[in-house]
Amino acid sequence: MVREKVKVSTRTLQWKCVESRIDSKRLYYGRFILSPLMKGQADTIGIAMRRALLGEIEGTCITRAKSEKIPHEYSTIAGIQESVHEILMNLKEIVLRSNLYGTRKAFICVKGPGYVTAQDIILPPSVEIIDNTQHIATLTEPIDLCIGLQIERNRGYGIKTLNNFHDRSYPIDNVVFMPVRNVNHSIHSYGNGNKKQEILFLEIWTNGSLTPKEALHEASRNLIDLFIPFLHAEEEKSHLENSQHKVTLPFFPFHDKFTKLRKLRKKKRALKSFFIDQSELPPRIYNCLKTSNIHTLFDLLNTRQEDLMKIEHFDREDVKQILDIIEKT
């Protein structure tokens, strides 16, 4: 556990981690302060950050299981101590960390007797298990247990529907994608009269797939992204008014721009020190680039357009949006 003495600043708005600890592999805690704030601002920020931390951060979970030996979700299998429903609930408790998009496949293939835990799962690349000791099933006889798993990254809750069953695969109900388990905010006021100021305290608990500090950073970025359209409201209006006079460019009209930018040595130096998380890219584009080991705008500039288009969930409009940001840099 790490504790630091809280010091109030009356000059510049600052945030700081004043306490950090790891209670278990699946429970991290962090306590942060933001100060000095004017009266009422702490509550405004605290409420918004709590909503963003709980609802705007994506997590990775096992969402479906499939096995030829499972006749029904509430059935039992000879040689396995737990019922099928209990196995599904144990799979629901497994905490994963990843940067993947869409769904991926994973597998469990174990021969009994013995215990089946999270470490027996064969995972796809870029996915890791936070706690390998999580219990899944107990095999009491020398039988083979083979289960196919579906892994998905999302946010909020995954709700099972009645038409969600097909080809002997079973969805896991009420999956919790949220890596943040709980958030509290409190306010400390100091000063007198018109000079009264506030300190915001934020307490964050996570499931171990993110640290509280990482969760705070991601929630802040996602919250800002939600408000960016309002900042460009007048620009959008002007764009719509003039759109009838503009001609739509053909696919990949950006080759000349890329070539010109590559020749600018001064521009290169600036791009090397400009990381993509400093740009105004939406979270989806940012994460697509990050998973492809593109961390700076210079990395991006030296990636062929054809290679960019091979990135999953990436399209031509994303290329245009990125180019606009590079030209402004």
Secondary structure, 3 states (H helix, E strand, C coil): CEECCCCCCCCCCEEEEEEEEEEECCEEEEEEEEEEEECCHHHHHHHHHHHHHHHCCCEEEEEEEECCCCCCCCCCCCCECCCHHHHHHHHHCCCEEECCCCEEEEEEEEECCEEEEHHHEECCCCEEECCCCCEEEEECCCCEEEEEEEEEEECCEECCCHHHCECCEEECCCEECCCEEEEEEEEEEECCHHHCEEEEEEEEEECCCCCHHHHHHHHHHHHHHHHHHHHCHHHHHHHHHHHHHCCCCCCCCCHHHHHHHHCCHHHHHHHHCCEHHHCCCCHHHHHHHHHCCCCEHHHHHCCCHHHHHCCCCCCHHHHHHHHHHHHHC
